[in-house]
């Protein structure tokens, strides 16, 4: 608890959060799967990056149909990851290093082997009969409506005992909870309190806008390709994106539940929430609703920067739109996570370009107003792994292969030692996913202390961000330019910094706005842009940070 003694309730504002995918971080017992002891072992490395918090993807008891996002016990650790004692040890070690711990709360649905669902499906009259979304079939026996599952097929599964359908937004083994029931809300909040009492610093709320569905179970209308109310970002091979998801998620009742969640958190000191919002073109409006007023979520992140675009226009449009729509809320920006292709593979046009793009991407991210999430391995410049079908473990990728290869390519084990088997991740004969040579060659020991490496650049960039309060919560203003450049200022008090990023493959010259006077250049290792009389000259994929006088 000493970590919270400074009373900094707003520690999350501007924080750098490092996402750990436990089964792929470090294996200590030789079974080919990462575990909590492995995370504890590697905490000094995480601390060396200069991050403020770690976000742990699910480690709860689970049959692992969806790699832990199908929970069967919210208040215990799955044996493959260790024990509650191992978690307590991890948290104590993290706090001793000044790192806060955020855990993934997956409460929109459970596993179908969760005791709640086992009881709910046993009859229509048991005490938990309404704890999940059940509905009668249509007169012809088909599903109650046209809702789809993100993982393919209808969003409904028939149960022969109840002679009803139950809703599932994901796998059929991930039934959706009925948040219209206060008993369900109370039970879930009790599990949240369990972890708060254990000392966790916050929660990442998975699919936070999926908690409620329409009480009337109305059909979703089709998605018009040019409409502004589109569906979830989904691969083209997935028909889920063909609907406008008006009724199966993002319902108004969710606001009241988030207020209940926040009221519970506010009984504890310096805790925080970050919500995952997947809501297509409506995402920013949803984020605004969920983070406004100081009585719901502390911050949210969307899928806006998780696509293939790494251009000045796209980044500016995303940030500008957020600042206009989300007036009093807060955002958490990210280029990568456990659900999308690694961003150096999305952004770089050639393999040779990847380390340069990796450095440029973190420099952009660290300069934006908001908090930021980093995904394990991106600080090494890891590319997306190319895996064979027989190596896949992700049900999403298996379902849509080969049109969509799923999420395993970004979930391969963390490479620690280039020369060791499985890059030092495990001593097992086989790891749960293979470590490709291309990733092993970028291992931590190959980059640690090496001037000019992507890892060194990450450490230097995060140190710069932390050393300048203006980058934590200062205001942000874009500068108009008729070139394909990303230019903006960050201001707090008397300090103003100018950032200019050239994300193109051609040299560029940025002309200073009338009346702007530049001071000292703030070192950004790895870039060569330089100031000249009234202008800044940038090479391809280049950047600069300069103090602004007056």
C-alpha positions as CSV (number, residue, x, y, z in Angstrom):
1,X,0.0,0.0,0.0
2,X,3.0,2.3,0.3
3,X,2.7,3.0,-3.4
4,X,-0.4,5.0,-2.8
5,X,0.9,7.0,0.1
6,X,1.5,10.1,-2.1
7,X,-2.3,10.4,-2.4
8,X,-1.9,10.8,-6.2
9,X,-5.5,9.8,-7.2
10,X,-4.8,11.0,-10.8
11,X,-1.7,8.8,-11.3
12,X,-3.5,7.3,-14.4
13,X,-3.7,10.6,-16.2
14,X,-0.8,10.5,-18.7
15,X,0.4,7.1,-17.4
16,X,2.3,4.6,-19.5
17,X,0.7,1.2,-19.1
18,X,2.5,-2.0,-20.2
19,X,0.3,-4.9,-21.2
20,X,1.5,-8.3,-20.2
21,X,-0.1,-11.4,-21.9
22,X,0.7,-13.9,-19.1
23,X,0.8,-17.2,-21.1
24,X,3.4,-15.6,-23.4
25,X,5.6,-13.6,-21.1
26,X,7.8,-16.1,-19.1
27,X,7.5,-19.7,-18.2
28,X,9.1,-20.8,-14.9
29,X,7.9,-24.3,-14.4
30,X,8.7,-25.8,-17.8
31,X,5.2,-26.5,-19.1
32,X,5.5,-24.3,-22.2
33,X,3.1,-21.7,-20.8
34,X,3.9,-18.4,-19.1
35,X,2.9,-17.9,-15.5
36,X,2.6,-15.3,-12.7
37,X,6.0,-16.3,-11.2
38,X,7.5,-15.5,-14.6
39,X,6.0,-12.0,-14.6
40,X,7.4,-11.4,-11.1
41,X,10.8,-12.6,-12.3
42,X,10.8,-10.1,-15.2
43,X,9.4,-7.1,-13.3
44,X,12.9,-5.4,-13.1
45,X,13.0,-5.5,-16.9
46,X,9.5,-3.9,-17.0
47,X,10.6,-1.2,-14.5
48,X,13.6,-0.5,-16.6
49,X,11.4,0.7,-19.4
50,X,10.0,3.5,-17.3
51,X,6.4,2.5,-17.3
52,X,3.9,3.4,-14.6
53,X,1.7,0.3,-14.5
54,X,1.2,-3.1,-15.9
55,X,-2.1,-4.5,-17.3
56,X,-2.4,-8.2,-16.9
57,X,-4.5,-10.1,-19.4
58,X,-6.8,-12.7,-17.7
59,X,-5.2,-15.2,-15.4
60,X,-8.5,-16.4,-13.7
61,X,-9.7,-20.0,-13.7
62,X,-10.9,-20.9,-17.1
63,X,-11.2,-23.8,-19.5
64,X,-9.2,-21.6,-21.9
65,X,-11.5,-21.9,-24.9
66,X,-10.7,-18.3,-25.6
67,X,-7.3,-18.1,-23.8
68,X,-8.8,-17.0,-20.4
69,X,-11.4,-14.6,-21.7
70,X,-13.9,-17.3,-20.8
71,X,-13.9,-17.1,-17.0
72,X,-15.1,-20.0,-14.7
73,X,-14.1,-18.4,-11.4
74,X,-13.5,-14.6,-11.1
75,X,-11.9,-14.9,-7.6
76,X,-9.1,-17.5,-8.2
77,X,-6.0,-18.0,-10.4
78,X,-6.0,-20.7,-13.0
79,X,-3.5,-23.4,-12.0
80,X,-1.6,-23.0,-15.3
81,X,-0.7,-19.5,-14.1
82,X,-0.1,-20.3,-10.4
83,X,-1.9,-19.5,-7.2
84,X,-3.4,-16.5,-5.4
85,X,-0.2,-16.5,-3.3
86,X,1.8,-16.1,-6.6
87,X,-0.5,-13.1,-7.5
88,X,0.1,-11.5,-4.1
89,X,3.8,-11.9,-4.5
90,X,3.7,-10.4,-8.0
91,X,1.7,-7.4,-6.7
92,X,4.0,-6.8,-3.8
93,X,7.1,-6.9,-6.0
94,X,5.5,-4.6,-8.5
95,X,4.6,-2.1,-5.9
96,X,8.1,-2.2,-4.4
97,X,9.3,-1.2,-7.9
98,X,6.8,1.6,-8.1
99,X,4.7,-0.2,-10.7
100,X,0.9,-0.3,-10.3
101,X,-1.1,-3.4,-11.2
102,X,-4.2,-3.3,-13.5
103,X,-6.1,-6.6,-14.1
104,X,-8.4,-7.5,-16.9
105,X,-12.1,-7.8,-15.9
106,X,-14.1,-9.9,-18.4
107,X,-17.6,-9.5,-17.1
108,X,-19.8,-9.2,-20.2
109,X,-19.8,-13.0,-20.3
110,X,-18.6,-16.1,-18.5
111,X,-17.5,-19.6,-19.5
112,X,-20.3,-22.1,-20.0
113,X,-18.8,-24.1,-17.2
114,X,-19.1,-21.2,-14.7
115,X,-21.3,-22.4,-11.8
116,X,-23.7,-19.5,-12.5
117,X,-24.4,-20.7,-16.0
118,X,-24.5,-24.4,-15.0
119,X,-27.3,-23.4,-12.6
120,X,-29.0,-21.0,-15.0
121,X,-29.3,-23.5,-17.8
122,X,-30.7,-26.3,-15.5
123,X,-34.3,-25.0,-15.6
124,X,-36.4,-21.9,-16.2
125,X,-37.3,-21.6,-12.5
126,X,-33.9,-21.8,-10.6
127,X,-32.6,-18.8,-8.6
128,X,-30.2,-17.9,-11.5
129,X,-32.6,-18.6,-14.3
130,X,-32.5,-14.9,-15.5
131,X,-28.7,-14.4,-14.9
132,X,-28.0,-14.9,-18.7
133,X,-29.8,-13.7,-21.8
134,X,-32.3,-16.4,-22.6
135,X,-35.0,-16.2,-25.2
136,X,-37.7,-18.4,-26.8
137,X,-37.2,-19.4,-30.5
138,X,-39.4,-18.0,-33.2
139,X,-42.3,-20.2,-34.2
140,X,-40.2,-21.9,-36.9
141,X,-37.5,-22.8,-34.3
142,X,-34.9,-20.3,-35.5
143,X,-33.1,-17.8,-33.3
144,X,-35.0,-14.9,-31.6
145,X,-33.4,-12.3,-33.9
146,X,-30.6,-11.6,-36.4
147,X,-27.8,-10.9,-33.9
148,X,-24.4,-12.3,-34.9
149,X,-21.4,-13.6,-33.0
150,X,-18.0,-11.8,-33.6
151,X,-16.4,-15.2,-33.8
152,X,-18.7,-16.3,-36.6
153,X,-22.3,-17.5,-37.0
154,X,-25.4,-16.5,-35.1
155,X,-25.2,-14.8,-31.7
156,X,-27.5,-17.4,-30.2
157,X,-27.1,-21.1,-29.2
158,X,-29.9,-23.6,-28.5
159,X,-30.1,-25.3,-25.1
160,X,-32.1,-28.5,-25.1
161,X,-32.8,-28.5,-21.3
162,X,-34.4,-25.1,-21.2
163,X,-35.7,-25.3,-24.8
164,X,-34.5,-21.8,-25.3
165,X,-31.7,-19.9,-26.9
166,X,-28.9,-18.1,-25.0
167,X,-27.0,-15.1,-26.4
168,X,-23.2,-15.1,-27.0
169,X,-21.3,-12.3,-28.6
170,X,-18.2,-14.5,-28.9
171,X,-17.9,-18.3,-28.6
172,X,-20.9,-20.5,-27.9
173,X,-19.0,-21.4,-24.7
174,X,-19.1,-17.7,-23.7
175,X,-22.7,-17.0,-22.7
176,X,-23.6,-13.4,-22.1
177,X,-24.7,-12.3,-18.7
178,X,-28.0,-10.5,-18.2
179,X,-27.0,-7.1,-16.8
180,X,-30.7,-6.1,-16.6
181,X,-30.7,-8.3,-13.4
182,X,-29.5,-6.4,-10.3
183,X,-28.5,-9.7,-8.8
184,X,-26.0,-10.2,-11.7
185,X,-24.6,-6.7,-11.2
186,X,-24.3,-7.3,-7.4
187,X,-22.5,-10.6,-7.9
188,X,-20.1,-9.1,-10.4
189,X,-19.3,-6.1,-8.2
190,X,-18.6,-8.5,-5.4
191,X,-15.9,-10.1,-7.5
192,X,-14.5,-6.6,-8.3
193,X,-14.4,-5.9,-4.5
194,X,-12.5,-9.1,-4.0
195,X,-9.6,-7.8,-6.1
196,X,-9.8,-4.3,-4.7
197,X,-9.5,-5.7,-1.2
198,X,-6.5,-7.6,-2.4
199,X,-4.9,-4.3,-3.4
200,X,-5.1,-4.1,-7.2
201,X,-4.7,-0.6,-8.6
202,X,-7.3,-0.7,-11.3
203,X,-9.2,-2.6,-14.0
204,X,-9.1,-2.9,-17.7
205,X,-12.7,-3.6,-18.7
206,X,-13.0,-5.9,-21.6
207,X,-15.8,-5.1,-24.1
208,X,-17.2,-2.5,-21.8
209,X,-20.0,-1.5,-24.1
210,X,-21.3,-5.1,-24.5
211,X,-22.8,-5.4,-21.0
212,X,-26.4,-4.7,-21.9
213,X,-28.5,-5.7,-24.8
214,X,-31.9,-4.4,-25.9
215,X,-34.7,-5.8,-23.6
216,X,-37.0,-6.2,-26.6
217,X,-34.3,-8.2,-28.6
218,X,-35.0,-6.1,-31.7
219,X,-33.2,-7.0,-35.0
220,X,-30.1,-5.0,-35.9
221,X,-30.5,-3.0,-39.2
222,X,-28.0,-3.6,-42.0
223,X,-24.8,-1.5,-42.0
224,X,-24.7,1.0,-44.8
225,X,-21.1,1.2,-46.0
226,X,-21.0,5.0,-46.1
227,X,-23.0,5.5,-42.9
228,X,-21.5,7.1,-39.8
229,X,-23.0,4.6,-37.5
230,X,-21.0,1.5,-38.6
231,X,-20.4,-1.7,-36.7
232,X,-17.3,-3.0,-35.0
233,X,-14.0,-3.0,-36.8
234,X,-14.0,-6.6,-38.1
235,X,-12.1,-8.3,-40.9
236,X,-13.8,-8.2,-44.3
237,X,-14.3,-11.9,-44.1
238,X,-16.5,-11.5,-41.0
239,X,-20.3,-10.8,-41.7
240,X,-20.5,-9.2,-38.2
241,X,-19.5,-5.9,-39.8
242,X,-22.5,-6.0,-42.1
243,X,-24.8,-5.0,-39.3
244,X,-25.4,-1.7,-37.5
245,X,-25.2,-2.9,-33.9
246,X,-27.9,-0.8,-32.5
247,X,-29.4,-3.4,-30.2
248,X,-26.9,-6.0,-29.2
249,X,-24.6,-3.6,-27.4
250,X,-24.0,0.1,-26.2
251,X,-27.4,0.3,-24.5
252,X,-28.2,3.4,-22.4
253,X,-28.6,1.3,-19.2
254,X,-24.9,0.7,-19.2
255,X,-24.3,4.3,-17.9
256,X,-26.0,3.5,-14.6
257,X,-23.9,0.3,-14.1
258,X,-20.7,2.1,-14.8
259,X,-21.7,4.6,-12.2
260,X,-22.2,1.8,-9.7
261,X,-18.8,0.4,-10.7
262,X,-17.1,3.8,-10.1
263,X,-18.9,4.3,-6.8
264,X,-17.3,1.1,-5.6
265,X,-13.8,2.1,-6.8
266,X,-14.1,5.5,-5.2
267,X,-14.3,3.8,-1.8
268,X,-10.7,2.9,-2.3
269,X,-7.6,5.1,-2.7
270,X,-6.1,5.9,-6.1
271,X,-7.8,3.2,-8.2
272,X,-8.5,3.5,-11.9
273,X,-10.4,2.0,-14.8
274,X,-9.7,1.9,-18.5
275,X,-12.5,0.6,-20.8
276,X,-12.2,-1.1,-24.1
277,X,-14.8,0.4,-26.5
278,X,-15.5,-1.5,-29.8
279,X,-18.3,0.5,-31.3
280,X,-17.3,1.3,-34.9
281,X,-17.8,5.0,-35.9
282,X,-19.8,5.6,-32.7
283,X,-16.8,4.8,-30.5
284,X,-15.9,8.4,-29.7
285,X,-19.5,9.2,-28.7
286,X,-19.5,6.1,-26.5
287,X,-16.2,7.1,-24.9
288,X,-17.5,10.6,-24.2
289,X,-20.6,9.1,-22.5
290,X,-18.5,6.6,-20.5
291,X,-15.8,9.0,-19.3
292,X,-17.7,12.3,-18.8
293,X,-18.7,13.7,-15.4
294,X,-16.1,12.1,-13.2
295,X,-18.5,9.4,-12.1
296,X,-18.0,6.6,-14.6
297,X,-14.8,5.3,-16.2
298,X,-11.5,7.1,-15.8
299,X,-10.5,6.6,-19.4
300,X,-11.2,4.4,-22.5
301,X,-9.4,3.3,-25.6
302,X,-10.9,2.6,-29.0
303,X,-9.7,0.8,-32.1
304,X,-9.0,4.1,-34.0
305,X,-5.2,3.7,-34.1
306,X,-5.2,-0.1,-34.2
307,X,-5.7,-0.3,-38.0
308,X,-3.3,-0.1,-41.0
309,X,-3.1,3.7,-41.2
310,X,0.1,5.4,-40.0
311,X,-0.3,8.7,-41.7
312,X,-0.4,12.3,-40.5
313,X,-4.0,12.8,-41.7
314,X,-5.3,9.7,-39.9
315,X,-3.6,10.3,-36.6
316,X,-4.7,14.0,-36.6
317,X,-8.3,13.1,-37.5
318,X,-8.5,10.6,-34.7
319,X,-7.0,12.9,-32.1
320,X,-8.8,15.9,-33.3
321,X,-12.1,14.1,-33.3
322,X,-11.5,12.8,-29.8
323,X,-10.7,16.3,-28.4
324,X,-13.9,17.7,-30.0
325,X,-16.2,15.0,-28.9
326,X,-14.8,13.9,-25.6
327,X,-14.7,17.3,-23.8
328,X,-14.1,16.2,-20.2
329,X,-13.0,12.6,-20.6
330,X,-9.6,11.0,-21.0
331,X,-8.2,8.6,-23.7
332,X,-5.7,5.8,-23.6
333,X,-3.9,5.6,-27.0
334,X,-2.3,2.4,-28.3
335,X,-0.9,1.1,-31.6
336,X,-0.9,-2.6,-30.6
337,X,-2.5,-5.1,-28.3
338,X,-3.2,-8.8,-28.0
339,X,-6.1,-8.6,-30.5
340,X,-4.5,-7.0,-33.6
341,X,-1.4,-7.5,-35.9
342,X,1.7,-6.0,-34.4
343,X,2.0,-2.4,-35.6
344,X,5.5,-2.6,-37.2
345,X,4.1,-5.1,-39.6
346,X,1.0,-2.9,-40.2
347,X,2.9,0.3,-40.7
348,X,6.3,-0.6,-42.2
349,X,6.4,-1.1,-46.0
350,X,9.6,-3.2,-45.9
351,X,11.4,-5.4,-43.4
352,X,14.4,-2.9,-43.4
353,X,12.0,-0.1,-42.4
354,X,10.6,-1.9,-39.4
355,X,13.0,-0.6,-36.7
356,X,12.7,2.9,-38.0
357,X,8.9,2.7,-37.9
358,X,9.0,1.2,-34.4
359,X,11.0,4.2,-33.1
360,X,8.9,6.7,-34.9
361,X,5.7,5.1,-33.6
362,X,6.6,5.3,-30.0
363,X,7.8,8.9,-30.4
364,X,4.4,9.8,-31.8
365,X,2.5,7.9,-29.1
366,X,4.6,9.4,-26.3
367,X,3.9,12.9,-27.6
368,X,0.1,12.6,-27.8
369,X,-2.2,14.0,-25.1
370,X,-3.6,11.1,-23.1
371,X,-2.4,7.9,-21.4
372,X,-0.7,5.2,-23.5
373,X,-0.7,1.4,-23.6
374,X,2.3,-0.6,-24.8
375,X,2.0,-4.2,-25.7
376,X,4.7,-6.6,-24.6
377,X,7.4,-6.9,-27.3
378,X,6.6,-3.8,-29.2
379,X,9.6,-2.2,-27.4
380,X,11.7,-4.7,-29.3
381,X,10.2,-3.9,-32.6
382,X,8.7,-7.3,-32.9
383,X,6.9,-8.0,-36.3
384,X,3.8,-10.1,-36.6
385,X,4.6,-13.8,-36.6
386,X,3.7,-15.8,-39.6
387,X,2.3,-19.1,-38.3
388,X,1.1,-22.3,-40.0
389,X,-2.5,-23.3,-39.6
390,X,-1.6,-26.3,-37.5
391,X,0.1,-24.0,-35.0
392,X,-3.0,-21.8,-34.4
393,X,-4.7,-21.8,-31.0
394,X,-7.0,-18.8,-31.5
395,X,-10.6,-19.9,-32.2
396,X,-11.2,-16.7,-34.1
397,X,-8.4,-17.3,-36.5
398,X,-9.2,-21.0,-36.9
399,X,-12.8,-20.1,-37.8
400,X,-12.0,-17.6,-40.5
401,X,-8.7,-19.1,-41.9
402,X,-7.3,-18.4,-44.4
403,X,-9.1,-15.1,-45.1
404,X,-8.3,-14.0,-41.5
405,X,-5.4,-15.5,-39.7
406,X,-6.5,-14.6,-36.2
407,X,-4.6,-13.2,-33.2
408,X,-1.9,-15.8,-32.5
409,X,0.7,-13.9,-34.6
410,X,0.8,-11.2,-32.0
411,X,0.6,-13.5,-29.0
412,X,3.8,-15.5,-29.6
413,X,6.1,-15.8,-26.6
414,X,8.3,-12.9,-25.5
415,X,11.9,-13.4,-26.7
416,X,14.4,-12.9,-23.9
417,X,17.7,-14.6,-25.0
418,X,18.4,-14.9,-28.7
419,X,20.6,-17.9,-28.6
420,X,18.5,-20.1,-26.3
421,X,15.7,-22.5,-27.3
422,X,12.4,-20.7,-27.5
423,X,14.4,-17.5,-27.0
424,X,14.6,-18.2,-23.3
425,X,10.8,-18.1,-22.8
426,X,10.6,-21.8,-21.6
427,X,12.7,-24.8,-21.0
428,X,9.9,-27.0,-22.3
429,X,10.4,-29.1,-25.4
430,X,7.6,-27.1,-27.0
431,X,6.1,-23.8,-26.2
432,X,2.4,-23.2,-26.5
433,X,3.1,-21.1,-29.6
434,X,6.3,-21.1,-31.6
435,X,8.9,-18.3,-31.4
436,X,9.8,-17.4,-35.0
437,X,13.5,-16.8,-35.8
438,X,12.7,-13.2,-36.9
439,X,11.4,-12.5,-33.4
440,X,14.1,-14.4,-31.5
441,X,16.8,-12.3,-33.3
442,X,15.3,-9.2,-31.7
443,X,15.4,-10.7,-28.1
444,X,16.0,-8.5,-25.1
445,X,19.6,-9.6,-24.6
446,X,20.4,-8.7,-28.2
447,X,19.2,-5.1,-27.7
448,X,19.8,-4.4,-24.1
449,X,22.4,-1.6,-23.7
450,X,22.8,-1.4,-27.5
451,X,22.9,2.2,-28.6
452,X,20.4,2.8,-31.4
453,X,18.3,-0.3,-30.7
454,X,14.5,-0.1,-30.6
455,X,14.6,-1.1,-26.9
456,X,17.0,1.8,-26.1
457,X,14.9,4.2,-28.0
458,X,11.8,3.2,-26.0
459,X,13.6,3.7,-22.7
460,X,14.9,7.1,-23.8
461,X,11.5,8.2,-25.2
462,X,9.6,7.2,-22.1
463,X,12.2,8.9,-19.9
464,X,11.7,12.1,-22.0
465,X,7.9,11.9,-21.6
466,X,8.2,11.4,-17.8
467,X,10.7,14.3,-17.5
468,X,8.4,16.9,-19.1
469,X,5.2,17.5,-17.2
470,X,3.8,19.1,-20.3
471,X,3.7,15.7,-22.0
472,X,1.7,14.1,-19.1
473,X,-1.4,16.3,-19.2
474,X,-0.6,19.5,-21.1
475,X,-2.9,20.8,-23.8
476,X,-2.5,19.9,-27.4
477,X,-3.0,22.0,-30.5
478,X,-2.5,21.0,-34.2
479,X,-0.7,23.3,-36.6
480,X,-2.1,23.5,-40.1
481,X,0.2,22.6,-42.9
482,X,-0.3,21.9,-46.6
483,X,2.2,19.0,-46.4
484,X,1.7,15.4,-45.2
485,X,3.2,16.2,-41.8
486,X,1.9,15.8,-38.3
487,X,2.6,19.0,-36.4
488,X,1.3,20.1,-33.0
489,X,2.2,21.8,-29.8
490,X,1.9,20.6,-26.2
491,X,1.5,23.4,-23.6
492,X,1.4,23.6,-19.9
493,X,2.0,26.8,-17.9
494,X,4.9,28.6,-19.5
495,X,6.3,25.6,-21.3
496,X,5.4,24.8,-25.0
497,X,6.9,22.1,-27.1
498,X,6.6,21.8,-30.9
499,X,6.5,18.3,-32.4
500,X,6.8,17.7,-36.1
501,X,6.7,14.1,-37.6
502,X,7.3,13.2,-41.2
503,X,5.6,9.8,-41.6
504,X,6.2,9.7,-45.3
505,X,9.0,8.2,-47.3
506,X,10.1,11.5,-48.8
507,X,12.0,14.5,-47.3
508,X,9.9,17.4,-46.2
509,X,10.3,21.0,-45.0
510,X,8.0,22.5,-42.3
511,X,7.6,26.3,-42.4
512,X,7.2,27.8,-39.0
513,X,3.9,29.6,-38.4
514,X,4.1,33.4,-38.3
515,X,5.1,34.6,-34.9
516,X,6.6,31.3,-33.7
517,X,10.1,31.5,-32.3
518,X,12.0,28.3,-31.6
519,X,14.3,27.6,-28.7
520,X,16.4,24.6,-28.0
521,X,15.9,21.3,-29.8
522,X,14.9,18.6,-27.3
523,X,17.0,15.5,-28.1
524,X,15.0,12.7,-29.7
525,X,17.6,10.0,-30.3
526,X,17.5,8.4,-33.7
527,X,16.1,11.3,-35.7
528,X,18.0,13.8,-37.8
529,X,15.6,16.7,-38.4
530,X,17.1,20.1,-37.9
531,X,16.0,23.7,-37.7
532,X,16.9,26.3,-40.2
533,X,15.9,29.9,-40.8
534,X,12.1,29.8,-40.2
535,X,11.8,26.2,-41.1
536,X,12.5,22.6,-40.1
537,X,14.0,20.1,-42.5
538,X,13.0,16.5,-42.1
539,X,14.2,13.3,-43.8
540,X,11.9,10.5,-44.6
541,X,10.3,8.9,-41.4
542,X,11.9,11.7,-39.3
543,X,10.9,13.7,-36.3
544,X,11.8,16.7,-34.1
545,X,10.8,18.2,-30.8
546,X,11.7,21.9,-30.2
547,X,11.0,24.3,-27.3
548,X,8.9,27.3,-28.3
549,X,9.8,30.7,-26.9
550,X,7.4,33.4,-25.9
